[in-house]
Amino acid sequence: MDQLKMPVGHCSASASRTDKLIWLLFCATSLQLAFLHPYLVLIPGERANLFSGLLCALTLGAACLFAKKETIDKKSPEVLISLALALLVFFSGIFSLTPGSSSARGFIVLASGLGGFWCARILLTPESRQRFFIRLSLIMLAGILLLSLISYFFWGNVYLIMDGNPHPLDTRILILWFAPLALLFGRSGSGKIVAALLLAVSYLVFYLSGLRSAMLIPLILCLLASLFGALRFKYLLLIFLPLMGIISYFFYHLPQEKIGKEFEPAYYRAENYPFSWHIALKHPLLGIGLRAPREEFLKDYEIRYPYVTRENFVDSVTRIRSSENIFLTFMAEVGFPFLILYLFSLVILFIRLVRRAARPSPAYFLPPLALLLPLAAALLQFQVLDGLLHPQISWFFHLLLGLIPPRDGYLPAKT
């Protein structure tokens, strides 16, 4: 029998190789989501990014399968909430108006969201891993910015190489700001120079993208950093005044059709507050399904927005099929239970993070404010974007959530 027993050294070497393979898979998945290359169409005619979703699912499965027992407490609130959210999305897809397409979208939402969160909890606990991932994120951010500028130079927009429109691109950049912010709030002088350069080039990309939200959010982040004492008043003024000048110039030169009350994004997003509520009341438990058609709910709906015709709004609803606000979309398409449980989870995590940011501990390598500012930026962007339906956004957003310390008194491993 002793001959059948595997040597202890062989077991540890095998486990080490497995751990390295999972880590490489995690890094490869992050790179694919950062650049959306390579990209494969798995189901012809299906617009959902199933390839990225499948990568997220494989990485999540590998991380959970080979995770150490002490890494995941199966009875923890995080695990129970994750399972509850997964079940709600699953049943929402099955009983939706479009079961096939909605289930595919639901799979992507779960794979990228749960994948990002739990891979952070399982793989990014050691400080050495956090250091490496910050460097990798700096490389990803620099690459995205370079490709955005190349895209603008050759094709006149910043997103053509990597995305279908500028909103997902700008949101991804804002979330990846956690890496330069970690350097900026750190002790390395040369690191702060690199961080400042990446932030400045990011703002140039925001300007070239033409998005008003992306231009304004960094200003809000500066104020937030000042409230937490990370930015002195004189430095706030040095940043604030030039930004105000750039923003004023940006808005003054916006095309007239983007400022008018009849501009489609303006009326569509405003009208979707009452319209999404109207849909949700008819399907309160599981919603109508992600990206399900909404035209039938217009029959007994009265338009509130005074500057658009019913015909224009009907045309917009037919083409866009979402609320362009992730929380309104979840309410209408996945139901009230999912929305309430997800918002509850976000509130708990943000309260924990705000406490850490208010009283930062030198025991933490990753400054809490470096997580709080990008997460706050993403939440602001989610008011005009169904961001969590995009795996390239959901993965990194939930990854930052997973980096929030799981409990009071928790200290990260040093190795």
N, C-alpha and C positions, 0 to 999 in steps of 0.2 A: 504493500500500500504506500510505503514511503516513497517509492519510485514514481508514483503517480502524482505526488504533490509538487506543485510548481515552486521553484525557489523564490524566496522573498525578494531578492534583488531583481529577478526577472519580472516579477509583478510590478514593482515600483517603476522599472524602466518602461514597461508597457503602458502603465498609467501615465507616465510623463510624456510619452509619445502621443498618446490619445489626447492629453491636455493641450499639447502644442498644435495638434491637428484642428481641434475645436477652436483654439485661439486664431489660427490662420483662417478658418472658415468665417469666424466673426469679423475679422479685419477685411476679408474679401467681400463679405456682404455689405459692410459699411462703405467700402469703396464703390461697389456697384450702385448703391443707393445715393451716394454723393454725386456721381457723374451720370447715372442711368445708362452706363455702358459696361459690358455688352448688354444688349436687350433682345429678347426673343419673344415672338408672338406664339403663345402656347395654344390658344383657341382662336382660329380665324374668325374675325367679325366681332370678337369681344374686346372692348376698349380698355377694360380694367388691366392694370399692370400685374398680371398673374406671375410673371417670371420673378419680379422682385419679391412678391408675396411668398412665392415658393422658397426662395433663398432665405427669407426671414424665418419661415416655418422650419426649414431644415436646421438652421442655426439654433433656433430655440429648442428643437427636439434633441439635438446633440448635446447642448449645454445642460438641459434638464436630465437627460439620460445618464450622463457621466458626472453630474454634480456631486460634490461631497455631501454626506448626510446632514452635516451641521450647517450647510449653506442655505438650505430651504427647510423651513418649518412647515410641514404639510397642514398644520392646524392654524397657521397664522392668518390674520385678517386679510393680508395681501393675497394669499393663495385662494381663500374662500371668495373674495371679491372678484378675482380673476376668473374663477370658474363660473361665478354667477353672470358676469358680463359675457363670457363666451357662450353660455347657454342662451341668453337673451338674444344675442346676435344670430345664433344658429336657428332658433325658432322664428325669429323675425324674417330670415331669408326663406325658410321653408314655407311659411304661410303668407309670403308677400304676394303682391300683384304680378311680380316677375321672378319666380323662384330661382331660376337658373342664374340670371345676371345678378340679382341681389345677393344670392348665396356666395357668388364669386367675390363680390365687393366685400361682403362680410368676412370672408376668409382672409382677404388682404388686410382689412382693418385689424382683425385679431392677431394675425401673424406678425404684422409690423409693430403693433402697439405692445402686445404681450412679449414679443420677441425683444424689442428694445429694452423694456423694463426689466425683464428677468435675466437677460444676458448681462445687463449692467450689474445686477445683484449677484450673479453667479461668477462672472468673469472679471469684473472690474473692481473687486474688493481690495486686492493688494495695491499698495501705493505704487509699486513698480509698474503694474499694469496701467494705472491711471496716468502715470508719467508718459508711458509709451503711447497711450491713446490720445493724449493731448498733442503729442508730436504728430501723430498720424492725422489728427483733425486739423492741425495747422497746415499740413501738406494738402489735405483735401480742400480746405478753404482757399489756399493760394492757387490750387489748380482750377477750382471753380471760377475764381476771379479772373484768372488768365484766359480761360476759355470764353468767359463772358465778354471780355474786352475784344478778343479775336472775333467773336460772333458779331459784335457791334461794328467792328472795323470793316468786315466783309459783307455783312447782310443787313446792317442798319438796326439790329436789335440785339439785346444781350442774352436772349434765352434760346435761340434757335438750335444751338448745338446740343443742349441738355434738357430742355423742357418745351412744353407746348405753349406756355404763356409766362409772363414775368412773375406772377404771384408765388408759385411754388419755388422758383429760383430764389427770390428775395427772402422768403421765409426760411429756406434752408440755410442761407447765408447768416441770417440773424441767429438761428439756433447754434450754428457752428461758431458763433462769436464766443462761446464759452471758453474755447481754447486760447485765443488772444487775451481775453479778459483774465484768465487764470495767470497768464504771464504778467499782465498789467498790474494785477493786485499782488503779484509775487515780489521776490527780492532781487531778481536778476535784472541788472541795468540793460544789458544787450537784449534780453528778452522783451523788455518794455518797448524798445525801439522797433523790434519786429512786430509786436502787437499793435503799436500805434500805426505802423505802415499798413498792415492788413485792414485795420478798421477804416483808415482813410480811403484806401482803394475800394473797400466795400461801399462806402458812401458814394463814391464816384459811380459805381455800378448801379446803386439805387437811383441816382440822378438820371443816368442814361436809360434806366428801365421805364421812367415816366410815372412811377407809382407814387401817389400822394402819401399813402400810409407808410411806405418804406422811408420816405423822406422825414416824416414826423416822428416816427417811433424812436430813433436814436436820441432825439431831443428829450423825450419822456424818460428814456433810460438814464440820461445824464442827471436829470432831476431826482430820479430814484436813487442813483448812486450817491448823490449829495445828501439825501435824507438819511442814508445809512452811514454817513461819515467817510465814505471812500473817496470823495471828491471835494476838496476844499473850495471855499467860495470863490477865491481868486481864479482857480483853475476852471471852475464852473463858468465864470464869466468869459475866460479865454476861449472856451469851447462854444459857449452859448451864443455869443455875439456873432462870430463868423457863421455859425449854423443858421442863425436867424436871417443873415444876409443872403445865404445860399438858398434858403427855403423861400424867401420873398422873391428872389429872382426866378426860382423854379415855378412858383405859382403864377407870377406875372406873365410868364411865357408859355403857360399851358394853352393848348388849343381851346378855342371858345366852346366847342361842343362838349369838352370834358368838364366844363364849369356849369353849364346849364342844368336846370331842373329836369329836363327831358332826357338827360344822359342815362343810357340804359342801366349801368351799374348802380347809379344813384336811386332811380325809382324802383328797380327790381329788389334791391336789398331793403329799402324802406318798406315796400309793400309785403315783403316776405315775413315780417314780424306778425302781422295779423293773419296772413295766408297760411303760414306754417302752423299757427295755433288752430286755425280752422281745420286743417288736415288732421292734426294730432287729436283733436276732440272726436273725430270719427273713427280713429284707430289708436286708442290710447295705450294699449298694452304692448303691442309689438310693432306699431307703425305700419307703413305701407311697403316697407322694404327699401333698401338702399338703391338710389337712382331709379326708383320705379316711376312710371309716368304719372303726372299730376293733373292732366287736363280735365279729367272727370270731376275733380273737386272744384272746378271753376263754375259749374252749373248753378250752384246756389250760393256763390260767393260774390260779395259786393266790393268793388275796388275802393280803397280808401285814399290812395295817393291822388291828389287833385290835378297833377300836371302831366298825366299820361292817360291815353285812351285804353279802354278795355281790350281792344284789338291788339294794341302793342304789347300789353302785359301777357295776353294769351300766347302771342308769338314767342315772347321771352320764356315763358314757362315751358312751352313745347320744346324749345331748343336747349335750355340750360339744365332742367331737371334736378335742381338742388336749391337750397336756400341761400347759398353763398355766405353762410355763417354756420360753422360746424355744430354749434349747440342747437340752433333751430333745425338743422338737418337731422341730428340725432332725435330730437323731439318728434318730428314728423315722420321720420323713416324707420326708426328703431323703437320708438315708444317712450313713454314717461318713466317706467321703471329703470331702463338703461340710463337715461339722461340723469335721473336723480342719483343713482348709484355712482355713476362716473363723476358727476360734479362733487358728490360727497368725498370721493377718493382724492380728487384734485385739491379740494379745500384742506383736507387733513395733511396732505403732503406739502402744500404751500405754507400752512401754519408752521409746520415743523421746520421748513427751510427758512422762513422769515425769522424764527427764533434763533436759528444758527447764524444767520447773517447779522442779526442785531448784536449777538455776542459770539463773534468768531473765535474759534479755539486754534492755537498754534499746532495742536495735535493733528489737525486736518491739513493734508497737502493741498487739496482742492478747495479754494476759497468759496464759501457758500454763495457769496454775491456773484461769483462767476457762473453759477447755475441759475440764480434767481433772475438776473437781468435778461438772459436769452429766453428763459421760460416765460417771463412776463411779456417780452416782445412777441413771442409766438402766440400767446393768448390774445394780444391786441390784433394780430394779423388774422386770427381765427374769426374775428367779427366780420371780416369781409372775404373769407375764404373757407372752403370746406377742407381745411388743411389735413385733417386726420384721415381723409379718404385717399390721400397720396402717401404711399408707403415710404417715399424718400423723405417726407416730413415727419410722419408718425414715428418711424424708427428712431430718429435722432431726438425728437421731443420726449418720447418715453424713456429713452436711454438716459437723458438728463434727470428725469424723474426717478429713475432707478438708482442714480448716484446720490440722491438725498439720503442721509443717514437714516436707517430704518427705525431707530429708537433713541431715546435719550441715554446718554452714557456710552453709546456705541463708538468704538474707535476702529479705524481701518487697519488692516494688516500692513506691516511694513515691507513684506517681501512679495 
